[in-house]
Amino acid sequence: MIETDDLNTSSIERLPLDSRMRSPARQTGPAAAMAARPTPLRRQPCSRSSPLRPALLQLPLLPPLLLPMLALASLSLLAVTPAAAFDFSGIFGGGPTFGQHATDELTDDDFDDFVKKHPVSAVLFYAPWCFYSQQIMPAWDTASQKLLLHDPPVQLAKIDSHKYGSVGDRFDVSAFPTMKLFIDGAVFEYDQDLGRSWQQIVKWVNRHIDRDHVLKSVEDADHFLHDNDLFVVGLFPDDSTASTFLKSSRHFSDVMFAEARGEVATQIGATLGQHVDLSCETIRVGKSPKNTKEITLPREKMHCTGQPRNPQRPDWTDKYEASVAGDILTVKRADHPVGWEQNLMLRCCNEANSVSGPLTEVKPPAVAMFMPHDERFAIYDGDFEDLHALDRFITSRRTPMVNSFNQDVAEKIFEGSNSEHLPGLFLITMKEEPELEATFRKAAKSLRGRAFLCVSGRTSHLERRLSALAGIEDDFTEPVLTLIQPRSSGLEESKDAAHPQSPPHHGPRKFRLDTKTLTEESIIKFVTDFEADALKPWMRSEAEPTAEDMQYEIVDVLVGTTLTAAAEEESKDVLVNFYAPWCGHCRKLEPQYKALAKKLKHVKTLKIAKIDATRNEVEGLQIMGYPTIILFPAGKSPKKHVFYRGNRSPEDFIQFIQEHATHKFDPTAPAVPDTPLTDGGLDPVAAGLIDPSEEDL
């Protein structure tokens, strides 16, 4: 959480866990990295914070002769509205203006209809004033033309996310340009490190939609099985369309998919059975300064190949020989008498004669999943046309039944690839709790496919961010069992109408279970009650202020337990300042905000309030930057939220309130009659000459 850096409160750094857990990259959905990853050198996008920045500040590499010309061009920004498109064609050689681009231009009215009409589509979120937005437009148009030739065609569009900020808020757009790919309700974000050429854009789209490999022989299957650890194989008859399998393959960027048909599928089914029974796994050999290296295998009677499983560069000539004696694997470099510098990995399987009884056979039609954890192999027993059921089957097995919390697990739970919106169930402890963890693991067997189960400490940066999201105070030392519901993708409501997801651009809902009397049954019941929407969310809140505390406050002070009732009061327009005590911009705003409250004190239909957003939480609302100011217009609950994104003077606030409030008012206070004192003078407080809330100098 950061403070905003100028007068526009849309300068927002997204919270990590519920929306984006890394620098802009693959899936969407909490922005910002949970883990402090080094940021590679690349072109920085335009921030949403100010439309008057980009012309000069974001062009450090331009030739010096262009700077005077750009200076003149930047002065023209003052004469146009923020949403106006700037034409740099006279400076950069005749580039097209926005109105000449070929891709569809969306608005907040037709955005959802476009995504529903085109289940595989990509959208560019841009700002007309952003130089990099203008720069990427030709590449976006060319990529659109290329992807329309795809089978099926992939539709590209764009939306002015500065003008239609509510759409950008739904999808965590915090910088321009931002590109997002929409596939059957899942949302994936463009990896900015790829570059911004049309070739890279096409490659990015293809990587997500061309996920289903076709196996044409047993040899193909052998290569596929030995090259992957986490994968799904579909075996279908010749006349099957397998369209559901194809759709599911596009929902998981970390799971490999392959399919076979007809007689080849039958042959490959036998190969899959052998792969299962022979218990193949990847052995990490690592580097070696010598020509040979010995590794202890998990068990005896294994056979290992000398073909490296780790990625090989074209210029590497390494050749290896592998031999096994008992449970000792000896690896020798065959092409050179020296050692090797690559982190070598080899494939090892049980010997065929070590398996008792007949080998397993997977008979078509079938969908089988292989994973490097738990039971290692599972066959889908549901309806092959039920996409929701197939996605859930894969989602529940792509990670172990109980995970150790790390960056990869965090992305699977809180990012767009969690297409089933499964909640995360976390056991968070200060120290090792073997009895609690054993109980937790027992319950995991009954909760597969219903929640992601994770154990986490509170030591690493990532673990501390999780603890903060869970609302655990630094001085709290007891174990915490919390269920955190991830946000929806921003496209649709939950597939389960009885169990709504956290709304788009709102924080995740959290629930807690007492760990003092924890049992396997109580954990299962906890998740069952969550699924039935029978749990009350856990929220952090300060103590409610007393009448004495409020005696001299001209701005209402709210806390977590009082904000909802105050903001949702149907008869009043409510303006709330969400601030942080340590925020310099918040302290700078405070006198202006007090002046606003004093100026509009006579407006009985308006309530002006503030809340410390670092110490209080409210269900269905996440504050992503300080200060954040939201107007809740009068009307029936639930009210809409109107975010303030203007200058912070009382006059600008009044103009904003007049525009968006339900009740109109005269900002000029009526004349106040003189209030005499007993000695014939005026009461300075009643006359407004002294503000009791001001500190004595």
N, C-alpha and C positions, 0 to 999 in steps of 0.2 A: 504494500500500500504506500503510495507516495502522495505528496502534495502537488497540486497543479501548479504549472510554472508560468502562467500568465493570466490575463483577465478572462479567459474563456474556460469554463469549467468542464469542457469536453476533453481536456487534456487528461486522459485516464490511462493509468497503468493497470492492466487486468490482473486480478488475483489468480494465482497459479493453479490451485487444485481443481476448481470447479469449472474452469473455462479453458485455459491454455497452460500447459505445464512446461513449456519450453519456449525458446525463441521461435518465431513464426515458422512452422514446418508442417508436417503431415496433417494429422486430423485436427478438427476443431472441437469446437465445441465448446474451466476455467481456463488467458494470454499470460505472457511472462513466464520465465523459467522457474520451476520449483527448485531445481538445482542450479547452482551458479555455474553455468557452462561458459567456457570462453566463447566470445563472439567473433566469428571469422571476419576478416576485412571484406566488406562489400558495400555496395551503394545503399545508403540508408533511405528508407521511405519517408514521405512527408508525414509529419505528425498531424493528428486531427486538431491540435490545440489552436493553431492560428493560421488563417488564410493569407496573412501578410508576410510570411517568412520565406517561402521557398525560392523566390527569384534569384537572390544573391547568395544566401547562406548555404544553399544546398548544391552549389556548383563550384566546388573548390578546384576542380581540375581543368576548368576552361582556360583557353589562352588569354593572356592579359589584355590583348587588344579588344576582346569582346566585353570586358568588364564595364567600360563606359557605356556601351550600347545597352547592356543589361541593366545598368543603373537607371538609364532613361526609361527602359521598359518597366522596371519595377515601380517607378513613380506613377505609372498609369494604373497600378493596382488600386490606388486611392480613389480613382474616379469611376470604378466599376463595383458592382455588387459582388459579395463573396462567391456567389454561385455562377458568376459569369465566366465563360471560357476565354482564356487568353490565347491569342494567336502569335506564336513565336516564329511564324513562317518567314517574316522579313529578316530575322536574325539567323535562323538555322536552315535556310535554303528551301522554303516553300513547303513545309510540312502541312498536312491537312488539319483543318479545324475539327472540333468534336462533331459538328453537325454533318460532316462528310463521311463519318465512319459507318461501316456496313453492319456491324452487329446490332442486335435489338437493344433499344434503350428502354430500361424498365423504370417503373415508379413504385411507390409503396402500395398502390392500388392493384397492380397486376403482377407483382413479384411472385407471390405464392401460387397464382394460377400458372405462371410460366414454369415454375419448378415442378408442379404437379403434371403439367402437360408433357414436360420433357424429363422423364425419370433419370436420365443421364445427361447432365448439363453442367456448364461452368459459368460463373459470373465474376466479372471484374468490378470491384468496388473502388471507385475513383473519386477524385475531387477536381473540378475544373481548374482551380488555381494552382494545382500541384504540377510542377514541371515533369516529374517522373511519371505522372498519370498521362500527360500528353505524349511523353516519350514512348510509352509502351503501347499506345493505341494502334500504330501500324502493325506491330507484331501480333497483337490480339486479333486484329481483322484477318491477317494472313492465316493464323492458326485456326480461326473460325472456318475459313474456306477449306482448309485441309481436312478438318475434322468432320465437315459435312459429307465428305467422301467415305467416312468410316461406316462399317456395317455392324450395328445400326448407326445412323448419323448422330453426332454429338453436337448439340446446340450450344453456342456461346452467346452471352449477352453481357450488358454492363448496366450499372446503376450509379447515379450521382449520389454517393453516400454522405456527402456534405449537406446536400439539399434534403435528402431523405434519411436523416440521421437515425430514425427509429429502426429502420431495416439494418443499418450498420450495427446498432446496439445489440440487436437480436443475435448477430453472428460475430460479436466480439471484434469488430473492425476498429482498430486503434491507430492505423496508419494507412497511408495511400501510396501506391495502389496495393490492394489486397485481392488475391485471386482465390476462389473457393470452388471446389468440385462437388456436385450434388449427385449421389448415386442411390436411388431408391430410399431416400430418407437419411442416409449417412452423409456426413459432411467432412471433406478433406481439404486442408489448406495447402497452398503452394509453398514449397520449400524455396525461400528467397535465394538460397545459396546456389540454386541451379542456373541462375542467370535469367534474362528476360527476353530472349530471342523466341521467334515463333517455333523454332525447332525444339527448344527446351519445353515450351508450353505443351506442344503435341506429345512429346515424350512423357511428360508428367501425367497427362490424361491417359495415355496408352498404358502406362505402368499400373494404373488403377483399374482399368476396364478390361485389359487383356490378361486376365488372371488364370484362365482355364487352359491348361496344357493338354493336348491330345496325345495319348499314348498309342502308337501304331504297332508295337511289337513288345514281346517279353523283354527284349534288350532295352527298349526305351524305358520300360518299367523299372528294370534293374538300376539304370542310371539315375532315374528319378528318386528311387528309394534310397540310394546311397548318397545322394546329393542334398537331402533334406531331412530335418529332424521333426518338424511340425508341419503336417500336411494332411490333406483329405483326398481320397481317391473315389471317384464314382464309376461304377460298372453298370452299363445300360445295354438293352437290346438295340438292334439297328434302327427300329422304328420309333425310338424314344427321342423326344425333343430335349429333355434334360434342362429346360429353361430355368427352372427353380434353382438347380445346382449352379448354373451360370450366374444367376443373380446373386446367390449367396457368396460366390467367389469374389465378387466385387466389394463385399462388405468388410473384408479382413486383409489388411496390408501385410500382416506378419505370418499368415498361414498360406502355404502353397496348395494349389488345387490342380488335379489332373483327372482326365476321364478316358475311358475306353469303351468301345462298342462291339457288339456282335461276338464272333468267335474269339477275337483278340481279348475281349473282356473276360471270357471264360478262362483263357490261358493265364491271363494276368491275375485272376482270382486265386489260382493255385500258387503263383509267385508271392502274392500278398500273404497267404497263409504261412509259407515258409519263412517269410520275413518276420512274421509274428512269433512263430515257434522258436526261431533261432535267436531271438532277443538281440537284435543288432543295436549297437550304440556307438557314439563317437567318443574316441579316447583322445584326450589332450596330451600330446607328447611334448610340445613346447620346443624351445631352442636347445642347441647343443654345440659346445665348442669343439667336441670330438666327433670322430666319424661314426661312432655308434652310441646308442643310449638305451638304457633299460628302464622299463616302466612296469609297475605292478598292476595287473588287470583286476577287475572286480571279482572274477571267478576263474576257475580252471576250465579246460576244454573249450577254449575260444579260438577262433581263427581270424586273423587280421590281414587286410590287404595293404599293399605298399603305395596305393594311390592317395595322395593328399586330399583331405576333405576341405581344408581351408582354401580360400580363393588364391589362385596362382596368377602372377603377372606373366604376360607373354614372353618377357625376356628371361624368365627363370628357367633353368635347365635341370633343376633338381630331380633326381630319380632315387627311389628308396626301396629297400627290401625289408620285409617284416617276417619275423619268425617267433613262434610261441613255444615255450617249454613250461608246462605247469601253468602258473598264473603270471609268468614273467614274459613280457613282450620286449624283444630286442629289435631295435630299428637301426638300420645301417644305410648310410648314403652311398649309393652305387655308382654315381657319375663322377665322384671326386673324392679324394682321400681326406678332405677336411670336414668340418662340421657344417651346421646350417644356422641361419639367423631368423628364419621364419618361425612363427608359432605353429608348428606342425600339428595337424590333427589327422588321425586315421580311423577307419571304420573296422570294428571288430564285432563278430557274431559268435554265438554258440556253434560248436560243431554239430553237424546233422545227426551223428550217432549218439549225441548226448540227450536227444529228445526221445522220451518214451511214449509209445502210442502213436496213433495216426496224426499226421500234420493237419493243421487247420486249413480249411478251404473256404474262401469267400465267393459265394455264388451270386451271379447277377440275377435280378437287379439289386444293387447294394451300394451304400455309401459307407466307407470305412475311414476312420480317423486315426492317425498315428501321432503320438506325442512323447517327448523325452521325460515324462514324469508319470506318477501314479500308475495306472494299469497299462500304460504305453499303447493300448490299442482298444478301439471301441467301434461297434457297428451300429449305425443309426437304425432305429426300429420304428420310426414314425412315417407319416405320409410324405411321399417324395414330392408332392405338389404344395406342401405347407411350408412356405418360406420362413415364416415366423418360428416354427418348430425346428427346422433345420438350422437356422441361425442360432437358436438357443442351445442346441446340441453342441455346435462348434464353440460358441462363446464359453460354455461351461467347462470345456476341456482344453482350451488354448493356454491356460495357466494351471499350475497345480491346485489341488483342492484347498490347500492352505499355502499362501505366499508369504515370503519375506518382503516387506515393503521396499520397493526401489523405484527408480525412474521409469523403467519399462512397465512395471505393474501399474504405476500411477497413470501412465498414458492409456493403458488398456481400460482402466476403470472410468477415468474422468474425461476421456477424449471422444471424438466422434465415432471411433471404431467400436465403441460399446453400443452397438445398434439396438440391443435389447434393453438398454438402460438398467442393467442389473445394479443394485446398490452395492456399496462396499461395506463390509462388516469388519471392523478393526479392533484388535486387542492391542492397546497401547500401554506399555509398561516402562517404568524407570529402570528396573533391573529384571533379571531373569525370573520368571514365574512358572516353573515347570508344571505344577499342578493345574494352574489355570490354563496353560497352553495345551496340556493333555486333554482337558475337558473340551476346550475349543476345537481341537482336532477330531474328537469323537463326533461332535455335532456336524462337522464339515461333510461327512458322508451323506447326511440327510438333507444338506442344503445345496448340493451341487446343482447348478442351473438356476438357483434362486438368488444367489449373492456371491460376490467375490470376497473370500475370507483372507485376511492379512494379519500378520503379527508385525508389530513395529516397536522399536525403541524410541528414545527421545534425545538421541545424541547427535546424529548427523544433521546437516542443514535441511535435507529433504524431510527427515523425521520431525524436525521442529516445525516445519511448515505444515505438515499434517496435523501436529498437535495444536497449532494455532487455528487451523481450519475447524478442528473438533472442539475448539473453545476451551482447551486445557490451559489453565494458568501456569506460569513458570514455577510457582512455589507449591503446586499441587503434586503430591508424590504417589498417590494411590493409583492402582491399575484402572484403566478406563476401557469399557467395551462400548463402542459407538457405531451406529449404522448411519452412513452418509449416503444420501440419495443424490445421484448425479443430475445435472441439468439436462433438459431435453436438447435436441439438436437445433432448436429454433424454427424447425419446419412444421412440426406437428405435435399434437398432444400425445400422451402415452397411448400405446396400443391397448392398455387395460383401462377402460373408462372409469372403473371403480377406484383406480389408484393413480391419480394424476401425478405427473412429474413436476419437478421444480420448474417454474415458468422460465422462458428464455430471458436472458440478461438479469436473472435474479439468482441469489445465492442458493447453494444446496441446502436441503433440509437435513437436520441431524436429530438422532434419537439415541438415548442412553439406556443401558441396562445395568443395574447394580451388580458389581462383581463380588460382593461379600458373600452372597449365597448362590454363586454361579453353578449351574448344572447343565448337562447336555440337553435336558428337556426344556429348561428355561431359555436357553439360547434358541432352540428350534421354535418355541412358542413366540419369542420375541420377533423373529423374522415372519412367522405366520401372522401375527398381529399387524406387523407393518404392511404385509400384502393385503390385509383386509381393511387398511386405512383406519386401524383402531388405536394407533399410538399418537400421543401428543408430542409434537416436535420439542426438542430441548433448545432453549435460547439463553444466551448470556445477557444479564441485565444488572445495572446498578440498583441500589435502593431508591425507591421513589422519594422525590424531594418533599419535605414537609411544608406546611403553610408558612412556617417561620423562614425556611430557606427561600421561599418565593416572595417574601414580603416586599423586597425592593427590586425584583427582577422585572424589567419591562418586556423582556423576551421570555416566553414560556420555556421551561426546561423539561424535556421529556427523557424517558429512559426506555429500555427495551420492553418493559411490561405495560407502559402507558402509551407508546407511540401509535400502535394500531388503532386503539380507541379514539385517540385525538385526531389522527390523520383521516380516519374514516367517518368522522362526524358529518352526517349528511347535510346539515344546515349551514356548514361553514366551508369556505375556501381556506386551506391550510398550507402555509409555506414553511418548510422545514430546512434548516441548515445542518447538514451532517458534517461535523468538524472533527479535528484531532487536536488535542491540547498542545502538542509539540509542533504543530504546523504553522510556519511563519505566515503563509498566505491567509490562514484562518484568523490569526491574530490581527492581520492587516484589515481583514474584512469586518471584524467585530464592531468597531465604532460605526461603520457605515450601516451595518445590519441593525444596530441599536437605533440609529437615527431613523431608519426606515420604520421600525416598530413604533417609535415615538411619533413620527409624522402621521402614521395611519392608525393611531390608537383609537380614534373616534369611529373607525369602521367596525361595527359589531359583527359583520358577517365574515370577517377575516381574522384568522389566528396566525401569528408569526411566532415560530418556535425554533428551538435548536436541540441537538442531541449529540453527545460524545459517541461517535461511531466506532471508536476503538474499544469501548467498554460495554457497548450494548448491541444486540442483534435483534432483527425483526424478521419474522417469517415472510418469505416471498420477496425479500429486498436485499440486494447486496450493493454496498458502496465501494466503488473502485478507485476513488481518488478524493483528495481533500482540497478545499471544501467542495462538497456536492450539495446543490440546492434544488429541491424538488417541490413543485406545487401540486397539491391534491385538490382539484376543483370540487366544489360542493356537488352532491348528488348521491345516488344510491351506491352502496358498497357492493363489489369492490370498485374503488375509484381508479381512474387512470392516473398515471404518473407523468407529469410534464417537467422535464429537466431544464434548468436554467443554463443558458450558454451565452451570456452577454457580459457587458461591463458591470462592475459591482458598485455603482453609485445608487443612492436611494431613488433618483429619478428614473434610472434604467430599470430598476426592480419594479417600480410602480407601473411603468409602461408594460412590462412583461405580465404583471398580475392583471392589469386591466384587459389585456388581450386574451388571457387564457382562463381567468376566473369565471365562475358561473354567475356570481353576483357583481353587478357593476356598482361603482361608488364614486363619490366626489373626493379626490385626494386632498382637497383643501378643508382643513378642520374648521368647524363653526367657531365663531368668536366666543371666548370664555369670559364671563363676567368677572369683574374684580372680586376677590374674596378678602374682606377686611379682617385684620387681626383685632384683638381687644383694645390695642392702643391706637387704632385708626389706620394702621398700615396695611400692606398686602401680604397674603400668605405666599411666600416665595415658591413653595412646592406646588400648590394649586395653580399658581400663575405660570408655572413652567420655567421659573428662573433658576431653580435648583433641581437637579436629578438625584434622588436619594441613592440610586444604584451606582453613581460615580464614586470613585475612591477619593478620599481627602488628599489634598496635595501637601 
